[in-house]
Amino acid sequence: MRIAILGAGRIGQVHAANVARHNDAFLAAVADPVIENAQALTAAWGGVALADPVEAIQNPDIDAVIIGTPTHTHIDLMLAAAKAGKAVLCEKPVDLDITKAYAAQRALGEHASQVMLGFNRRFDLGFSEINQRIRNGDIGDLHQVIITSRDPGLAPMGYLKNSGGIFRDMVIHDFDLARWILGEEPVEVFATGSRLFAPELEALGDYDTVMVQLRTASGKQCQINCSRQAIYGYDQRMEVFGSGGMLLNDNLRATPVRRYSKQETEARGPLLNFFMERYSDAYRLEIDAFISAIKQGTPMPITVHDGCMALRLADAAQLSADTHAAVALD
């Protein structure tokens, strides 16, 4: 299977390596307007470097594309690739504008089955095991989900200005996880947002620290805790509680060893640095799932509809935080 990577930034680098290493795939091309970035990736992993992503899409020898370009380009590239008969893995979000995201979903029409959205955390071994254990009835009836997601440091302002805000940029991963784990759509969202260490975000209408409460029609609850700065590292945890028990997915570290001494007990090594390290296995398994769905002709495991629903929750959370009121979803 010949695959092209569109976008040679951080996420493009991750995908290029995983495609090149895959037994059933060949990295055919990397396209980026900054041709030097594309050339650097192809020098490392093979393929042809292109400046124009459309050239890769129109190439009849390419079977699939992975879109890791800036968010505002996602829809045009996704529609062009799908209508050209390519399978598509598109990074989240579909768009920052929910109206445009829904319009893209409609425009895909019969091609929607060719498109997978890149919510890689569903492929994290811990999160996927929790989901499976819930479906197996290991904790009885699910009552509560608690998700903690904290970045190690504030992103540059140049990035934040175009990110769509913490709910659409960062928490959107947790909204997708919440829908998947709960197994039901939330019908009410209540969010609070604060600027506790980055007052400059006020000019963007953004927050550095947020909490979100979700409730489903059956009464299941989910709490999401997020911060853009945790001095101790990249904090990624989940707790699920039910009538028959509880499951925990803890942070990952380079080693499980703990040190005990006269000065300290339970001393452990630092958390894995950031998303590329913490979710390296998840990104690899995401590519496995994408290629497997193409080969077997099975439905993509995460759809554009899933992307629209996560964005809808992000919009509701932004509104709730801004107005200090719960937002009902029909």
GUGUMAR-236357 format. One record per residue (C-alpha): residue in three letters; x, y, z; residue number from 1. Coordinates in nm, 4 decimals. Layout:
BEGIN
["ALA" [X Y Z] NUM]
...
% end
This chain:
BEGIN
["MET" [0.0000 0.0000 0.0000] 1]
["ARG" [0.1515 0.3282 -0.1152] 2]
["ILE" [0.0883 0.6108 0.1310] 3]
["ALA" [0.1638 0.9832 0.1112] 4]
["ILE" [0.2103 1.2073 0.4141] 5]
["LEU" [0.0721 1.5593 0.3739] 6]
["GLY" [0.2537 1.7915 0.6138] 7]
["ALA" [0.6073 1.7391 0.7419] 8]
["GLY" [0.5694 1.8895 1.0872] 9]
["ARG" [0.5831 1.7025 1.4186] 10]
["ILE" [0.2864 1.4783 1.3522] 11]
["GLY" [0.3953 1.4182 0.9933] 12]
["GLN" [0.7291 1.2970 1.1262] 13]
["VAL" [0.5541 1.0492 1.3554] 14]
["HIS" [0.3329 0.9132 1.0778] 15]
["ALA" [0.6136 0.8958 0.8225] 16]
["ALA" [0.8230 0.6791 1.0528] 17]
["ASN" [0.5328 0.4470 1.1314] 18]
["VAL" [0.4312 0.4075 0.7666] 19]
["ALA" [0.7911 0.3418 0.6585] 20]
["ARG" [0.8284 0.0730 0.9246] 21]
["HIS" [0.4964 -0.0972 0.8466] 22]
["ASN" [0.5134 -0.4362 0.6759] 23]
["ASP" [0.2087 -0.3662 0.4572] 24]
["ALA" [0.2875 -0.0076 0.3585] 25]
["PHE" [0.5354 0.1942 0.1585] 26]
["LEU" [0.6046 0.5636 0.2154] 27]
["ALA" [0.5559 0.6913 -0.1385] 28]
["ALA" [0.5709 1.0678 -0.0826] 29]
["VAL" [0.5877 1.3501 0.1680] 30]
["ALA" [0.4336 1.6823 0.0673] 31]
["ASP" [0.4923 2.0140 0.2399] 32]
["PRO" [0.5059 2.3708 0.1047] 33]
["VAL" [0.8350 2.4038 0.2924] 34]
["ILE" [1.0072 2.1596 0.0618] 35]
["GLU" [1.3147 2.1351 0.2843] 36]
["ASN" [1.0993 1.9768 0.5571] 37]
["ALA" [0.9611 1.7227 0.3114] 38]
["GLN" [1.3107 1.6469 0.1857] 39]
["ALA" [1.4372 1.5900 0.5372] 40]
["LEU" [1.1660 1.3305 0.5988] 41]
["THR" [1.2140 1.1483 0.2709] 42]
["ALA" [1.5897 1.1418 0.3309] 43]
["ALA" [1.5210 0.9609 0.6569] 44]
["TRP" [1.2369 0.7315 0.5527] 45]
["GLY" [1.2188 0.7209 0.1734] 46]
["GLY" [0.9663 0.8437 -0.0796] 47]
["VAL" [0.9505 1.1497 -0.3025] 48]
["ALA" [0.9498 1.5018 -0.1580] 49]
["LEU" [0.6797 1.7314 -0.2984] 50]
["ALA" [0.5920 2.0948 -0.2352] 51]
["ASP" [0.2245 2.0616 -0.3326] 52]
["PRO" [-0.0040 1.8193 -0.1404] 53]
["VAL" [-0.2470 1.8177 -0.4339] 54]
["GLU" [0.0226 1.6578 -0.6492] 55]
["ALA" [0.0295 1.3623 -0.4097] 56]
["ILE" [-0.3494 1.3409 -0.4047] 57]
["GLN" [-0.3701 1.3358 -0.7855] 58]
["ASN" [-0.1009 1.0704 -0.8243] 59]
["PRO" [-0.2811 0.7505 -0.9391] 60]
["ASP" [-0.0066 0.5337 -0.7872] 61]
["ILE" [-0.0818 0.6528 -0.4333] 62]
["ASP" [-0.3456 0.4528 -0.2456] 63]
["ALA" [-0.3895 0.6575 0.0720] 64]
["VAL" [-0.2952 0.9899 0.2290] 65]
["ILE" [-0.2389 1.0980 0.5855] 66]
["ILE" [-0.3235 1.4637 0.6483] 67]
["GLY" [-0.1099 1.6355 0.9114] 68]
["THR" [-0.1277 1.9879 0.7700] 69]
["PRO" [-0.2578 2.3018 0.9502] 70]
["THR" [-0.6210 2.2719 1.0592] 71]
["HIS" [-0.7612 2.5246 0.8107] 72]
["THR" [-0.6456 2.3007 0.5227] 73]
["HIS" [-0.7984 1.9761 0.6508] 74]
["ILE" [-1.1366 1.9929 0.4809] 75]
["ASP" [-1.0158 2.0838 0.1318] 76]
["LEU" [-0.7456 1.8164 0.1333] 77]
["MET" [-0.9737 1.5542 0.2862] 78]
["LEU" [-1.2491 1.6127 0.0291] 79]
["ALA" [-1.0053 1.6210 -0.2616] 80]
["ALA" [-0.8352 1.2995 -0.1528] 81]
["ALA" [-1.1559 1.1083 -0.0829] 82]
["LYS" [-1.3107 1.2110 -0.4138] 83]
["ALA" [-0.9896 1.1040 -0.5877] 84]
["GLY" [-1.0496 0.7549 -0.4498] 85]
["LYS" [-0.7865 0.7661 -0.1773] 86]
["ALA" [-0.8277 0.6339 0.1745] 87]
["VAL" [-0.7693 0.9199 0.4174] 88]
["LEU" [-0.6428 0.9506 0.7727] 89]
["CYS" [-0.6968 1.3127 0.8781] 90]
["GLU" [-0.5652 1.4591 1.2006] 91]
["LYS" [-0.8134 1.6227 1.4348] 92]
["PRO" [-1.0026 1.8507 1.4237] 93]
["VAL" [-1.2051 1.8400 1.1040] 94]
["ASP" [-1.2144 2.2204 1.1319] 95]
["LEU" [-1.2424 2.4802 1.4074] 96]
["ASP" [-1.5858 2.5841 1.2739] 97]
["ILE" [-1.8578 2.3298 1.3479] 98]
["THR" [-2.0680 2.4526 1.0547] 99]
["LYS" [-1.7829 2.3811 0.8141] 100]
["ALA" [-1.7200 2.0437 0.9795] 101]
["TYR" [-2.0814 1.9339 0.9318] 102]
["ALA" [-2.0776 2.0643 0.5740] 103]
["ALA" [-1.7657 1.8566 0.5057] 104]
["GLN" [-1.9355 1.5482 0.6483] 105]
["ARG" [-2.2287 1.6009 0.4116] 106]
["ALA" [-2.0013 1.6749 0.1164] 107]
["LEU" [-1.8172 1.3459 0.1627] 108]
["GLY" [-2.1378 1.1576 0.0939] 109]
["GLU" [-2.0587 0.8032 -0.0204] 110]
["HIS" [-1.6870 0.8697 0.0306] 111]
["ALA" [-1.7279 0.9080 0.4086] 112]
["SER" [-1.6384 0.5424 0.4627] 113]
["GLN" [-1.2914 0.6093 0.3183] 114]
["VAL" [-1.2016 0.8667 0.5846] 115]
["MET" [-1.0647 0.8043 0.9335] 116]
["LEU" [-1.0148 1.0820 1.1874] 117]
["GLY" [-0.6975 1.0866 1.3936] 118]
["PHE" [-0.7998 1.0554 1.7577] 119]
["ASN" [-0.5000 0.8428 1.8442] 120]
["ARG" [-0.5731 0.8075 2.2167] 121]
["ARG" [-0.8357 0.5433 2.1450] 122]
["PHE" [-0.5413 0.3222 2.0488] 123]
["ASP" [-0.3498 0.3745 2.3731] 124]
["LEU" [-0.3140 0.0273 2.5241] 125]
["GLY" [-0.4416 0.1374 2.8658] 126]
["PHE" [-0.7425 0.3325 2.7407] 127]
["SER" [-0.8404 0.0590 2.4944] 128]
["GLU" [-0.8164 -0.2049 2.7678] 129]
["ILE" [-1.0386 0.0036 2.9945] 130]
["ASN" [-1.2943 0.0397 2.7156] 131]
["GLN" [-1.2924 -0.3346 2.6515] 132]
["ARG" [-1.3205 -0.4190 3.0218] 133]
["ILE" [-1.6220 -0.1899 3.0554] 134]
["ARG" [-1.7889 -0.3633 2.7582] 135]
["ASN" [-1.7051 -0.6999 2.9188] 136]
["GLY" [-1.8853 -0.5951 3.2373] 137]
["ASP" [-1.5734 -0.5985 3.4571] 138]
["ILE" [-1.6954 -0.3032 3.6664] 139]
["GLY" [-2.0665 -0.3607 3.6336] 140]
["ASP" [-2.2705 -0.0597 3.5282] 141]
["LEU" [-2.0505 0.2396 3.4445] 142]
["HIS" [-2.1258 0.5419 3.6624] 143]
["GLN" [-1.8359 0.7864 3.6384] 144]
["VAL" [-1.5346 0.8631 3.4197] 145]
["ILE" [-1.2542 1.0968 3.5300] 146]
["ILE" [-0.9997 1.2069 3.2716] 147]
["THR" [-0.6878 1.4069 3.3605] 148]
["SER" [-0.4882 1.5655 3.0788] 149]
["ARG" [-0.2169 1.8230 3.1485] 150]
["ASP" [0.0533 1.9468 2.9155] 151]
["PRO" [0.4074 1.9987 3.0472] 152]
["GLY" [0.4164 2.3637 2.9408] 153]
["LEU" [0.2337 2.6425 2.7630] 154]
["ALA" [0.2617 2.6333 2.3845] 155]
["PRO" [0.4045 2.9378 2.2028] 156]
["MET" [0.1617 3.2260 2.1555] 157]
["GLY" [0.2028 3.2000 1.7790] 158]
["TYR" [0.0532 2.8511 1.7993] 159]
["LEU" [-0.2163 2.9393 2.0524] 160]
["LYS" [-0.3485 3.2285 1.8408] 161]
["ASN" [-0.4542 2.9813 1.5717] 162]
["SER" [-0.5383 2.6827 1.7904] 163]
["GLY" [-0.9072 2.7528 1.8414] 164]
["GLY" [-0.8638 2.7598 2.2192] 165]
["ILE" [-0.7994 2.4956 2.4800] 166]
["PHE" [-1.1331 2.3168 2.4331] 167]
["ARG" [-1.1013 2.2756 2.0531] 168]
["ASP" [-0.7271 2.2170 2.0509] 169]
["MET" [-0.6443 2.0176 2.3629] 170]
["VAL" [-0.9596 1.8966 2.5390] 171]
["ILE" [-1.1081 1.7745 2.2097] 172]
["HIS" [-0.9017 1.4559 2.2518] 173]
["ASP" [-1.0662 1.4026 2.5906] 174]
["PHE" [-1.4134 1.4736 2.4525] 175]
["ASP" [-1.3602 1.1938 2.2003] 176]
["LEU" [-1.2325 0.9621 2.4731] 177]
["ALA" [-1.5312 1.0494 2.6920] 178]
["ARG" [-1.7849 0.9653 2.4188] 179]
["TRP" [-1.6051 0.6381 2.3460] 180]
["ILE" [-1.5731 0.5282 2.7077] 181]
["LEU" [-1.9207 0.6407 2.8162] 182]
["GLY" [-2.0820 0.4626 2.5220] 183]
["GLU" [-2.3467 0.7356 2.5160] 184]
["GLU" [-2.3677 1.0913 2.3893] 185]
["PRO" [-2.3504 1.3628 2.6562] 186]
["VAL" [-2.6656 1.5743 2.6762] 187]
["GLU" [-2.5336 1.8428 2.9124] 188]
["VAL" [-2.2001 2.0225 2.9414] 189]
["PHE" [-2.0792 2.2453 3.2232] 190]
["ALA" [-1.7302 2.3910 3.2059] 191]
["THR" [-1.5217 2.6345 3.4044] 192]
["GLY" [-1.2120 2.8085 3.2741] 193]
["SER" [-0.9409 3.0111 3.4455] 194]
["ARG" [-0.6237 3.2015 3.3583] 195]
["LEU" [-0.4087 3.1061 3.6544] 196]
["PHE" [-0.0624 3.1470 3.5031] 197]
["ALA" [-0.1078 3.2889 3.1511] 198]
["PRO" [-0.3067 3.6162 3.1709] 199]
["GLU" [-0.2045 3.6926 2.8123] 200]
["LEU" [-0.4635 3.4348 2.7013] 201]
["GLU" [-0.7430 3.6789 2.7891] 202]
["ALA" [-0.6765 3.8602 2.4610] 203]
["LEU" [-0.7533 3.5317 2.2812] 204]
["GLY" [-1.0622 3.4506 2.4889] 205]
["ASP" [-0.8785 3.1379 2.5966] 206]
["TYR" [-0.7970 2.9665 2.9269] 207]
["ASP" [-0.4969 2.7840 3.0680] 208]
["THR" [-0.6851 2.5684 3.3227] 209]
["VAL" [-1.0279 2.4087 3.2739] 210]
["MET" [-1.2672 2.1551 3.4209] 211]
["VAL" [-1.5592 2.0025 3.2327] 212]
["GLN" [-1.8581 1.8041 3.3568] 213]
["LEU" [-2.0519 1.5893 3.1091] 214]
["ARG" [-2.3810 1.4087 3.1737] 215]
["THR" [-2.5538 1.1533 2.9499] 216]
["ALA" [-2.9293 1.0961 2.9258] 217]
["SER" [-2.9020 0.7893 3.1491] 218]
["GLY" [-2.7138 0.9904 3.4133] 219]
["LYS" [-2.3576 0.8708 3.3504] 220]
["GLN" [-2.1036 1.1361 3.4449] 221]
["CYS" [-1.7638 1.2379 3.3145] 222]
["GLN" [-1.5212 1.4914 3.4592] 223]
["ILE" [-1.2320 1.6202 3.2490] 224]
["ASN" [-0.9463 1.8111 3.4147] 225]
["CYS" [-0.7014 1.9926 3.1876] 226]
["SER" [-0.4147 2.2352 3.2283] 227]
["ARG" [-0.1648 2.3705 2.9783] 228]
["GLN" [0.1155 2.3565 3.2356] 229]
["ALA" [0.2147 2.0802 3.4749] 230]
["ILE" [0.5647 2.1354 3.6112] 231]
["TYR" [0.6110 1.7618 3.6730] 232]
["GLY" [0.5506 1.6552 3.3118] 233]
["TYR" [0.2884 1.5262 3.0699] 234]
["ASP" [0.0040 1.4033 3.2905] 235]
["GLN" [-0.2331 1.1541 3.1226] 236]
["ARG" [-0.4619 0.9453 3.3436] 237]
["MET" [-0.8102 0.7954 3.3508] 238]
["GLU" [-1.0308 0.6496 3.6239] 239]
["VAL" [-1.3605 0.4727 3.5578] 240]
["PHE" [-1.5983 0.3788 3.8374] 241]
["GLY" [-1.8976 0.1488 3.8259] 242]
["SER" [-2.1374 -0.0581 4.0326] 243]
["GLY" [-1.8898 -0.3454 4.0410] 244]
["GLY" [-1.5576 -0.1702 4.0883] 245]
["MET" [-1.3062 0.0722 3.9417] 246]
["LEU" [-1.0320 0.0770 3.6756] 247]
["LEU" [-0.7306 0.3087 3.6553] 248]
["ASN" [-0.4981 0.3936 3.3682] 249]
["ASP" [-0.1906 0.5665 3.5092] 250]
["ASN" [0.0904 0.7721 3.3589] 251]
["LEU" [0.3726 0.6047 3.1695] 252]
["ARG" [0.7413 0.6354 3.2590] 253]
["ALA" [1.0634 0.5235 3.0993] 254]
["THR" [1.1032 0.2613 3.3741] 255]
["PRO" [0.8667 0.1118 3.6360] 256]
["VAL" [1.1444 0.1000 3.8990] 257]
["ARG" [1.0824 0.2832 4.2292] 258]
["ARG" [1.3582 0.3818 4.4704] 259]
["TYR" [1.3421 0.3654 4.8507] 260]
["SER" [1.6060 0.5338 5.0642] 261]
["LYS" [1.6563 0.7147 5.3948] 262]
["GLN" [1.5526 1.0421 5.2320] 263]
["GLU" [1.2578 0.9267 5.0197] 264]
["THR" [1.0176 0.6444 4.9435] 265]
["GLU" [0.8363 0.5516 4.6245] 266]
["ALA" [1.0755 0.7745 4.4252] 267]
["ARG" [1.0179 0.7261 4.0545] 268]
["GLY" [1.1578 0.8544 3.7276] 269]
["PRO" [0.9955 1.1427 3.5370] 270]
["LEU" [0.6855 1.1090 3.3213] 271]
["LEU" [0.7370 1.0606 2.9504] 272]
["ASN" [0.8104 1.3997 2.8011] 273]
["PHE" [0.5166 1.4814 2.5703] 274]
["PHE" [0.2606 1.3355 2.3322] 275]
["MET" [0.5053 1.1899 2.0797] 276]
["GLU" [0.6718 0.9824 2.3525] 277]
["ARG" [0.3635 0.9113 2.5672] 278]
["TYR" [0.1508 0.7993 2.2746] 279]
["SER" [0.4166 0.6441 2.0498] 280]
["ASP" [0.2500 0.3010 2.0669] 281]
["ALA" [-0.0929 0.4562 2.0113] 282]
["TYR" [0.0249 0.6283 1.6919] 283]
["ARG" [0.1715 0.3018 1.5653] 284]
["LEU" [-0.1493 0.1104 1.6413] 285]
["GLU" [-0.3547 0.3875 1.4796] 286]
["ILE" [-0.1662 0.3324 1.1528] 287]
["ASP" [-0.2189 -0.0439 1.1927] 288]
["ALA" [-0.5946 0.0115 1.2278] 289]
["PHE" [-0.6060 0.2454 0.9271] 290]
["ILE" [-0.4193 0.0054 0.6988] 291]
["SER" [-0.6169 -0.2929 0.8263] 292]
["ALA" [-0.9501 -0.1220 0.7526] 293]
["ILE" [-0.8362 -0.0427 0.3984] 294]
["LYS" [-0.7096 -0.3955 0.3298] 295]
["GLN" [-1.0119 -0.5706 0.4755] 296]
["GLY" [-1.2729 -0.3250 0.3504] 297]
["THR" [-1.4090 -0.2768 0.7022] 298]
["PRO" [-1.5436 0.0517 0.8457] 299]
["MET" [-1.2905 0.3054 0.9652] 300]
["PRO" [-1.2706 0.2848 1.3468] 301]
["ILE" [-1.3076 0.6629 1.3940] 302]
["THR" [-1.5178 0.8674 1.1548] 303]
["VAL" [-1.5690 1.2281 1.0512] 304]
["HIS" [-1.8952 1.2075 1.2468] 305]
["ASP" [-1.6900 1.1350 1.5592] 306]
["GLY" [-1.4843 1.4437 1.4816] 307]
["CYS" [-1.7961 1.6572 1.4479] 308]
["MET" [-1.9369 1.5297 1.7770] 309]
["ALA" [-1.6143 1.6019 1.9661] 310]
["LEU" [-1.6049 1.9520 1.8175] 311]
["ARG" [-1.9670 2.0030 1.9191] 312]
["LEU" [-1.8744 1.9238 2.2804] 313]
["ALA" [-1.5773 2.1613 2.2578] 314]
["ASP" [-1.8037 2.4428 2.1367] 315]
["ALA" [-2.0505 2.3736 2.4175] 316]
["ALA" [-1.7705 2.3745 2.6756] 317]
["GLN" [-1.6379 2.7076 2.5446] 318]
["LEU" [-1.9872 2.8586 2.5681] 319]
["SER" [-2.0382 2.7189 2.9164] 320]
["ALA" [-1.7052 2.8515 3.0444] 321]
["ASP" [-1.7694 3.1941 2.8927] 322]
["THR" [-2.1234 3.2247 3.0285] 323]
["HIS" [-2.0821 3.0327 3.3582] 324]
["ALA" [-2.3868 2.8240 3.2724] 325]
["ALA" [-2.4599 2.4652 3.1750] 326]
["VAL" [-2.5273 2.4009 2.8060] 327]
["ALA" [-2.7908 2.1478 2.7018] 328]
["LEU" [-2.7371 1.9434 2.3859] 329]
["ASP" [-3.0337 1.8067 2.1929] 330]
% end
